[in-house]
Amino acid sequence: MNLLKRLFNDEAGVSPIVATLVLVVVAIAGAAAVGTIMGSFSSDVSDSASAGDATSAASTELLVAGSTTVQPVSELLAEAFMKDHSGIKVTVQGGGSGAGITSAELDIIDIGAASKPVDTVNDHPDLKVFEIGGSAVVAIGGSNIAGNTTQTQLKAMYDACKDGTVDIDITAGNITQNGSTTITLYQRSEASGTEETFANYLGGDYKSAKDVDASEAEGAVGNAGVLAAVEGNADSIGFVDFGFAASSDIVNIIGVDGYNDVTESNVLDALSGKDTYQSSLTRPLNYLTNGNPSTVEQSFINYAMSPAAMEIFHEVGYFSVIEYK
């Protein structure tokens, strides 16, 4: 996996956070400038601020960054939160779960976002994890692709992919196609909780590598990037979060393992343990802090986990944690 897959690749283009993270990685290698770079962020927004101070301090800012799956709900949560907390500015960036975890650990952002489980016992002992919601990964097809498939067939497709394409008549199983005899396959080009979840579902070397990089599938940045790629290629297949797929009028959600029509009910029932829809395709949506959160950080996290935020999760096709736990 190349170095850029560990960095921010926000769909909107290179942001100040992107540039800074590049410098951070270089600084880690040289062990020289990390302190200076970290100092340029407001990760110490207000470790000692009280809720009253936060309300009155116009300069108080929270930086939330990481998973592109969590990004849409974070943006809406930030808008709603700022309406009730006029003294706090919440800035949201994407970049992928890998970037969210690393940046939170380096303390260069206030709250990291990851759309996958985070091991705080062995891998990330300095992080505190707050599950704010849940969702699922789905396979999607372009406008010429329909039908259903299985884990075995999907794995065979990614295994057989050469130069970004695979022959439909060899590996697609029950998938039907109205276009050419080949399909373009897409994966994520950066470290991603969505890709890790999909890799875990496919199994084999993909599961152990936690990505689909061993395949020659085409890379695209973020859920939005993969969705746009499949929307723009009628003879293509990729994988995105359910919320992104459900928002599109162009792509088709491909049923897997007996579920010919994946619905919100399937996802919610799987999250709550009431349905057998591939539980390996469901995953938590997490916020992360380096150590215990500050008062301001905790206030935003509490809002994200409150009943008042439930409809915000539904707006982007996700589920609030209070709905299934």
N, C-alpha and C positions, 0 to 999 in steps of 0.2 A: 504494500500500500504506500503510495507516494506521500511525501510530506504534506502536500497541500490538502490531503484528505483529512488531516487533523486540524485544519484551520477553518476560520469563518469563510463561508462562501454564500453570503446573503444574496437572494435573488435580485435585490435592488442594485447590486453592484458593490464595489469595494468600499467599505465604510471605514471610519477611523478605527473602529475596533478591529477590523480585519488587518489593517496595516500594523496596528500595535501588536496583535498576536503574532504576526510574522516576526517582528522584532523580539518578542518574548522567546520564541523558539530559538532564534539565533543567540539570544542572550543566555539561554539555558546551556547551549553548547559551549559558549565561552565563559559562562559563570561570571559575567561582568555587570551587565546593565539591568538586571531584573528589578532591582530596587527602584531605580529611576523610572522605569516603564510603569511599574505597578503604582508608583506615586502619581502618575498622570491620570489615573482613574479615581473615581469616587467610591471605591469599595469600602472605604471607612466613612460612608455617608453620614452616619450618626450613631456610632456604637453606644454613645452615652445619652443620646437624645431621648427625651420623654415624648409621649404622644402629643402633649400640649406644645412642646417645642417644635415637633414635626409639622403641626398644623400652622404654626405662625412663621416658620422659617421658609421663605420663598425659594431659597437656594437648595433645599433638600432634594436630592435626586437619587433614584434607584435605577441601576442598570440590570436588566434581565436579558439573558442571552443563552442561546444553545439550540435545542431541538427545533427543527422547522415544523414538526408536528405540533409542538406546544405553542409555537409562535402565534398562530392566529387567535387562540384563546387568550394568550397573554396580552395581545394588543387590545382586545376587547375588555379584558379585566382591567388593564391600565387605564383605559378611557373612563370606565365607570368609577374606578377607585379615585382618580384625580378629581372627578366632579364633587366628591364628598371630602376630599383632602386637598384643598386649594394650595397648600404650601408645599406639596410634594409633586415632583415631576418624575414619571416613570417612563423610561426609555426601553424599548424592546428591540432586540436584534435576533437574527437566526444564526445559522452556522453549523448546525448538527449537534447531536447529543455529545459526541466526543469533545467538541469545542466547549460545550456547556460545562462538562465535568472538569476538564482541564483548567478552564478559566476560573471556575469557582475554587478549585484547589489552590490556584496561584493567587487568589484573592484580588483579581483584577476586574471582576464584576461582583455585584452584590448578590444576585440570585442566578444560579445556573438552571438550565432546563434540560431534562433528559427524558426521552420517551422509551425508557427501558428500565429494568431493575438495576439498582446500583448497589454493589457490594461494599458496605461500610466496615465490614469486619476484616477482610483480607486486602482488598484492592484500594479502597479510598477511606481510610480510618478517620481522616480529618473532616469529612463531609457529614452534614446532617441532611437527611432525606425527608421530604414532605410529599406524600402522594396526594395530588390535588384532583386527579380524575383518571379516566381510562378510555381506551379505544382499541382498535384492531387494525391489522394490516390486511389488505385485500389485493388480489391480482386483478389487473384491469387490462382490457383490450381496446384497440382502436375501433372505429366505426364498422370495419369489415369483420371484426372478430366477435363471436358470440359462443354460448354454450357453457360447458363445465369441464372440469379436469380433476386431477388428483395430485397429491404430493409427489407420487412416483413420476407422473407424467411431467409435472413442472420441473422437477429436478433433472429429468432426462433432457428437457428442452435447454436448460441452462448449461448442462454438461456438453451438449452437442453444438452449442452456439459457436460459430466461427465467423470472425470479422463482423460481429454484431448481428448475424442472422442465423436462422435455423430453418430446415425444411419442415413445413407443416405436416406433410403426409407421413413423416417418419415418427414424430414424437408427440403430436398434439392430442391424440386420443379423441375425446368427445368434443373438442373445440371445432366449430365450423367457421369457414372463411369464404368470403365472396370475392376476394382479390387474388393476388398472386399466390404461388405455391410456397413462398418463403415468408417468414415473420421476422421483424426486427425486435430484438429483446433489449430492454433497458434495465439498468441498475442505478444505484446511487454512486456518485463520484466522490463523496466525502464520508467521513465517519458518521454513522447514522444509527439511531435506535430503530428506525423503520427497517433498515437493511439488516441489522443484527437480528431482529425478530424474524424476518423473512428467511435469513440464512439458517436460523435455528429450526425453522419449520422444514426447510429443504433437507437438512441433515447432512451426513457425510462430511467431507472436508469443509463445506461451507459453514457448518455448525461450529467446528473447532476454530476456524479462522474468524468467525463472527462477522463475515461479510461475503459478498458474492464476487469478489475480485478475481477468483480463479476462473470464472466464466469470461468469455470474450464479449459479453453484453456491453452495449453502449452505455456510457456514464452520463448522468444528468444531475444537476445541483438541486438538492432539496426536494421535498414532496411536490412543490409547485413546478419545479423543473421537469421531473419525471411525468407529471400529469400533462404539462404542456407538450412534451415530446410525444406522448401517446396520442394526445388529441390531434397533433399535427401529422400523424402517420397512421393511416387507416389500417395498415397491416402490421400492427405492433402489439407487444405485451410488456407490461411493467408491473410494479407494485408500489402502492402508496397507502397512506392512512385512509381508513374508511371515510372520514369526514371530507377529505379532498375528493375522493371518488364520487361521493354522494352529491357534491356540489356541481359536478360536471354534467352537461346535457349531451356530451359527445361520446365519452368513453362508456364501455360496458363493464360492470363488475362481473368477473368470472367466478362462477360457483366452484367450490372445492370439496372433494371428499363427501359427496352426497348432498351438499347444500347448494342447490341450483340457484337460489335467490337469497343472497346474504343481505339481511335487513338490520335495522337498528335494534330490533328485538333480539335477534340472534346474538349480537355483540353484547348487549346489556345482560342477557341471560348467561352468556359465557363468563362475563366478568364477575357475576354473582354466584357462579357455580351451578346454575339451574339448567344449563344447556351444554351439549357436548360439541357445539361448533368449535372447531379447532382452537383449543385453549392456548396452544403455542403461538397462535396468531394474535391473541390479545396481549395488551401490555399496559403498564401503568404510565401515567403522565406525572412526572416528578419535578418539584422545585428542590434546589440544593443550595446550602449555604456552607461556608467555611467556618466550622464551629457553630456555636449557638447564634441564631440570628439576632441582629440588633432590634430595637423596639420598632423601628420603621419597617424593616424587612419582615418581622413577624406580623405586623399589622396587615401588610399586603398579602402575605401567605394565608393568614386567617380569613381574609376576605375571599380569596380564591377557593377556600374550603367551606364557605358558608352557604346556607340555603339561598341567599340573595344572588349568588353567582350561578346557580343551576341553569337558568335559562341562557346564560352566556355560553356555557358548554354545549347546550343543545343547538345553539345558533350555528356552530361550526361542526356539528355532527359528532360531538364527544359526550361523555357522561361524567358528571360530578362524582367525586368519591363517596359522597353521602348517599348516592343512589344504590350502591352495591356493597357497601361495607357497614 
